[in-house]
Amino acid sequence: MRESNVKVDLGALETEQRNSRTMEIDTLSTLEMVRLINREDQAVIDAIERATPQIAAAIDAIVLRLQQGGRLIYVGAGTSGRLGVLDASECLPTFGVGEESVLALIAGGDRALRHPVEAAEDQEDAAIVDLAAVAFSSDDILCAIASSGRTPYALSALQYAKSLGAATISLASVSESKIGKVADYPIEVIVGPEVITGSTRMKAGSAQKMVLNMLSTGTMIKLGKVYQNWMVDLRATNKKLIERARQMVMMATGIDYNKASQLLEAADYHVKSAIVMALLAVDYQRATQLLAAHQGVVRAVLAEADLT
């Protein structure tokens, strides 16, 4: 597998610089240490706030591709890759959306989820092989995640996606990042030097997790997977989720526990359908027809019936 021969110059990267506020951290008490780390983490919120216009633009781009039948594919190495996998894997239980719409690739494959495969991030060809294996096409949108903004695996994936004419997003924790210069929708969340120099699993990783939450959640809201603030497309696959589904139907419609249970069972535990059935007094078949006619958006179904 071809590896990057690009000279690595990390000195100018914000994530690699020393943090003057934490140089004595090894002399602190445990409580002082924890408080210092917590103070540093507060910078993450402000950094994300500065990037919100770029995050919003990326969400709109993802929504457009998914509405047209494409997929959102996260790509990253190490912590960045693991966070992409985490976000993608949560879309199925939370929003009823699986790998047909959102998936993630990590340098080194599934083994890298549990074990460090550090050299994998330098394998540029592997990114292309991995994308080809999931039949990546111009219909899809790729989000390359790299705290340093220069990880060869992520950069190669981005360049490959661009060569196919696909839309691209980058997520980095440094300014003027290499991946940002390639992506259509660059997001740069500048959290500054880490508590432990170069340990981007800390502030940079926290920022990535929060931004990925925004990307996936914002997309699913725009696609009608949320009604008010309920996850009405969740997959009720265990006792906790079945109970959550029941509570959502009760709160959204005002019906009692037993009636909500009956409707959910009749609706194959599809929360959206149960809500429409309760509020419009229709059966499951009619509820699914109404939802299909309104792109699955509960609020649109109710608006037509003048119940919003």
N, C-alpha and C positions, 0 to 999 in steps of 0.2 A: 504494500500500500504506500503510495507516494506521500511523503511528509513535507511540511512547509520548510523551505530553506531561507525564509525571510529572517533577517536579523531582528532579534528581539530587543527593543529599546523601551524599557518600562519607566525610565526615569521621569518622563513628563506626565505620566498618567496620574490623575488625582487619587485613584485608588491605591497607588503604590507609594505615595509620599508618606512621611512620618507625621503622626498627629502630635503636635506639641502639647496637647492637653492630657495625653495619656502616657507620657514618657516615664512617669514614676508609678505606673499602675502596679508594678511588681512589689512595691513597698507598702501598698495600702491594706487596710483590714478588709475582710470579706464584704462587709456592709458598704464601706467606702468604694470598693471595686464595683459592686453591683450598681450603686448610685451613679457612678461615673459612666458606666456602660449605658445606663438608662438615659442619662443626659445626652449622650452622643446620639442615641437612637431617635431622640426628638427631632433631630435635623432631617430625618427621613421624610416626615410629614411635609415640612416646608419645601423640600426638594421636589416632591411629587406635585405639590400645588403649582409650582412653576412650570411643570410639564403637562398640566391638564389640557391645554389646547391641543397639544400633539396627541395625547391619549385619546381625546374625543374624536379627532380626525381618523385615527387608526380604527376605532370602534366602528365608525360609519363605513369605512372601507371593508371591514370584516363582514358587517351586516349585508352589504351589497353582494359580496361573493357568495355568502351562504344562501341568500335568497335566490341566487342564480344556479344553485346546485353545487357550488364549490365547497372546499374545506378550509379550515384554519389549521395550519400545521406549525407547531412550535419546534424549534431546533436549538440545541445548546449542548454544552459540555460541562461536566462536573456539577457544581451546585446549580448553575443556570439550567442545565439540562434536566436535573431532578425536579426543579421547580416547575418547569414546563410540563413534565409528566404528571406531577401532582395536580396542576390546574386542569389539564385535559381530562384526567381520570375522574375528576369530581363532576364533570359536566353530565355524565350519564345519570348518577343517582339524584343530582340536584335539579337538572333541567330535562331529563329524558333524552339527552343528545349523546350519541356514542361516537365511535371512530368514523362513522360515515360523514361526520361533520367537523369533529375536533379530535386531533391526535397529536402526539409529541414524539420526537426522535431525540435520543441522547447519544452522544459520542461513546462508542464502546458497547452499545446495545444494553439489553436488560441487566447484564452483569454489573454495569456501571451504576445501577440504582442502589446497590448494596455495598459495592467494593470500589475503591478508587482505581480508575483505569486512566491514569494521568496522561500517558502518551497519546491516547486516543484523540485528544483535542487538536493535535497537530496533523492529523491524517485528513488532508483535504479531499482526497478521492472518496473516502468513506462517506462523506456527506452526500456526494452525488449518488453513490451506490444505495445509500439508505433511502434517499428521496425516490429514486427509480423503483425501489422495492415496494413502495406504497403508491406507485403510479402517479406521482406528483405531476400536475399539468398546469397549463395557463389558466385553468378555471379556479385554481386554488389560491390561497394567500398564505405566505410564509412569514412567520415571526421569528427572527434570529435573536437569541438572547445571549449576551456576553458582557459581563461586568466591565472587562477591560476594553470592550469595543473592538477587539482585534483577534479573537480566537480563530485560528485557521479553519476549524471545522464549521463554525457558524458563518464565517465570511464566505467560504466556498459554497455553502448551501444557498446563501443569499445571491451570490453571483450566478449560480446555476438557475435559480428561480427566475432571476431577471432575464437570463438568456432565453427562457421559454416564454417570456412575456407575462409572467405571473405578477400579481401585486405583492409588495414586500414591506415588512415592518421590521425595525430594529429596536432593541432595548438594551441600552448601555448605561454605565455609571460614570462615564468620562465625557468631556466635551470634545467636539470635533472628532468623533470616533470613526474608525475605518468602516464599520458596518453602517454607521449613520450616513456616510457619504455615498453609499450604494443604495440604501433603502428608499422606497417611495415615501414612507412614513416613519422618519426617525424619531425615537423617543430617547432623550438623554436625561437621566435623573441623577444630578450631581450631588452626592451625599458627602463628598469630601473624604479625607484620609480616614482609614479604619482605626478602630481602637487598638487592634493588633495589626501592625503594618502589613498590608497586602492580603489580609484575611477577608476576602470579599463575601464570605458566607455570612458576614455580620451585617453592617448597614446596607451594603449593596444588595445582598441577598434578601433582606427585609423589604427593600424598595422594589425589587423584582417581584416578590410574592404579592405585594399590594397592587402593583400595576397590572400583573397578570389577572388578579381578581377583578380589577376594573374592566379589563379587555373582555374577559369571558362573561362576566355578569352584565356589563353594559350591552354586549351583543345579544345576550339571551333576553334581556328586557325589551330591546328593540324588536326582537323576533316574536314577541308575544308569549314568551315562556313564563312571564310573571304577571299576575293580576294584583293590583294594588301593591303590596309587598310580599305576596305569597308565591311560593315556588310551585305553581299549579300544574307543572308538567313533570313533577318528580316521579321517580319509579318507586312505588311502595313495595319494597322487596323484603322488608323485615318488620318485626312488631313495632319498633319505634317509628318507622316511616309510615306504617299503616295508621298508627295513632295520630301522627302529624297530619296525614291526609284527612282523617276524620275531623280533627280540630279545625282545619282550614275550611272545610265545607260548612261546618257549624257556624263559624264566625262570618263567613262570606254570605250566608243565606239566612241565618237566624233559626234554622231548624234544630231539633234536639239530637241527642247522641244516637238514639236508635234509628231515627229517620236518616241521618247522615250515613250510618252503617249500611242501611238498606240500599240507599242510592249508590254508594261507592261499590257495593257488591254488584249491583246491576250494571254499573259503568266500568266493570273490570278494574276498579280502583284507579280510574282516570279522574283526577280531581277536577279538571276543567269541565269535563262532561257532567260530572255530578253537580257542579255549581249551576250550570246552564239548565240541567234537568229540574233542579229545585226552584230556580227563580222564574223559569218560563213554563213550568208544569208540562214538560215534554218528556218523551221516552229517550232511551239511550241512542237509538238510531237517529232520531230527529236532532238530538243535541250534537252528535258527530257531524251531521250534515250542515248544521248552522256554523259550527266551528270551522269546517272545511271551507265554507263559503266566505269566511272572514279571516282566512290565513291563520286560524288557530288563536285569534285574539279575543279573549273573553269580553273585554271592554267594548269591542266593536259589535259583538253579538248583542250585548245588553243595550247598547246605544240605539241599535235599530229597533229594539223593542221598547225604547224610551224608558229604560230602567237604570240608567247610570246616575 
